Amino acid sequence: MDMTLTTPALLFPAISLLMLSYNSRFLVLAQLVRELHSRRNSATLTTIMPQIQNLSKRISIIKGMQICGVLSFIGCATSMFALFLRHVILGEVLFGISLLFLLASLILSLIELSISTDALRVQLSDMSSLDI
């Protein structure tokens, strides 16, 4: 059974939504970095440094997520183009590569999610130790 143009086309909405989600995560982190930068004079460096390191690691991971997502999108588009030109084997290979990039993007997303929830747990434990 040969792959048709519609098979890779099914990934377009999913990849687009993922990219939107990744961009949203990046914008939130950028806002947090700017906020930390503005507070750096009022807070001690020892309390901000772990947050800066965490945010730096998360930004790097989100960059990888976005790169893999874009490469997945490109692979999907070139797969469709190859199928359009009736190069079925090339289209199937490009689609497989596209799926691998999508998988890598999702794995990086899972890692970033784990890091961000650990950071929130630390923040919550700091707040719960306060006597309110």
C-alpha positions as CSV (number, residue, x, y, z in Angstrom):
1,M,0.0,0.0,0.0
2,D,1.5,3.3,-1.1
3,M,1.4,6.4,1.2
4,T,-0.7,9.3,-0.1
5,L,-0.4,13.0,0.4
6,T,-3.0,12.9,3.1
7,T,-0.8,10.8,5.5
8,P,1.8,13.5,6.2
9,A,-0.8,16.2,6.0
10,L,-2.4,14.7,9.1
11,L,0.6,15.9,11.2
12,F,0.4,19.5,10.1
13,P,-2.3,20.5,12.7
14,A,-0.6,18.6,15.5
15,I,2.8,20.1,14.8
16,S,1.3,23.6,14.5
17,L,-0.4,23.2,17.9
18,L,2.9,21.9,19.5
19,M,4.8,24.8,18.1
20,L,2.2,27.2,19.6
21,S,2.5,25.5,22.9
22,Y,6.3,25.7,22.8
23,N,6.3,29.3,21.9
24,S,4.0,30.0,24.8
25,R,6.3,28.3,27.2
26,F,9.2,30.3,25.8
27,L,7.4,33.6,26.3
28,V,6.6,32.7,29.9
29,L,10.2,31.9,30.6
30,A,11.3,35.1,28.9
31,Q,9.0,37.0,31.2
32,L,10.4,35.2,34.3
33,V,14.0,36.0,33.2
34,R,13.1,39.7,32.8
35,E,11.4,39.7,36.2
36,L,14.4,38.1,37.8
37,H,16.7,40.6,36.1
38,S,14.7,43.5,37.4
39,R,14.7,42.1,41.0
40,R,18.4,41.2,41.0
41,N,19.3,44.3,43.0
42,S,16.7,43.7,45.7
43,A,17.3,40.0,46.2
44,T,20.4,38.2,47.2
45,L,22.4,36.4,44.5
46,T,22.2,33.1,46.4
47,T,18.4,32.9,46.2
48,I,18.3,33.9,42.5
49,M,21.2,31.8,41.2
50,P,19.4,28.4,41.3
51,Q,16.4,30.0,39.6
52,I,18.6,31.5,36.9
53,Q,20.3,28.1,36.3
54,N,16.9,26.3,36.1
55,L,15.6,28.9,33.7
56,S,18.7,28.7,31.5
57,K,18.4,24.9,31.3
58,R,14.7,25.1,30.5
59,I,15.3,27.7,27.8
60,S,17.9,25.4,26.2
61,I,15.5,22.5,26.2
62,I,12.7,24.6,24.8
63,K,15.1,25.7,22.0
64,G,15.7,22.0,21.2
65,M,12.0,21.3,21.3
66,Q,11.3,24.1,18.8
67,I,14.2,23.1,16.5
68,C,12.9,19.5,16.5
69,G,9.4,20.7,15.9
70,V,10.4,22.9,13.0
71,L,12.5,20.0,11.5
72,S,9.5,17.7,11.8
73,F,7.3,20.3,10.0
74,I,9.9,20.6,7.3
75,G,10.2,16.9,7.0
76,C,6.5,16.6,6.7
77,A,6.3,19.2,4.0
78,T,9.1,17.7,2.0
79,S,7.5,14.3,2.4
80,M,4.3,15.7,0.9
81,F,6.3,17.3,-2.0
82,A,8.1,14.0,-2.7
83,L,4.8,12.2,-2.7
84,F,3.4,14.9,-5.0
85,L,6.2,14.2,-7.4
86,R,5.4,10.5,-7.1
87,H,8.6,9.6,-5.3
88,V,6.9,7.3,-2.8
89,I,10.0,5.8,-1.2
90,L,11.6,9.2,-0.6
91,G,8.3,10.5,0.7
92,E,8.0,7.6,3.1
93,V,11.6,8.1,4.3
94,L,11.1,11.8,4.8
95,F,7.9,11.1,6.7
96,G,9.7,8.6,9.0
97,I,12.4,11.2,9.7
98,S,9.6,13.8,10.4
99,L,8.1,11.4,12.9
100,L,11.5,10.9,14.6
101,F,11.9,14.7,15.0
102,L,8.4,14.9,16.4
103,L,9.2,12.2,18.9
104,A,12.4,13.9,19.9
105,S,10.5,17.1,20.4
106,L,7.9,15.4,22.6
107,I,10.6,13.7,24.7
108,L,12.3,17.1,25.2
109,S,8.9,18.5,26.2
110,L,8.5,15.8,28.8
111,I,12.0,16.6,30.2
112,E,11.2,20.3,30.3
113,L,7.9,19.6,32.0
114,S,9.7,17.6,34.7
115,I,12.2,20.3,35.4
116,S,9.5,23.0,35.6
117,T,7.4,21.0,38.0
118,D,10.4,20.3,40.2
119,A,11.1,24.1,40.3
120,L,7.6,24.8,41.3
121,R,7.8,22.1,44.1
122,V,10.9,23.9,45.5
123,Q,9.1,27.2,45.4
124,L,6.1,25.7,47.2
125,S,8.3,24.1,49.8
126,D,9.9,27.5,50.5
127,M,6.5,29.1,50.9
128,S,5.2,26.3,53.1
129,S,8.1,26.7,55.5
130,L,7.0,30.3,56.1
131,D,4.7,30.9,59.1
132,I,1.6,32.5,57.6
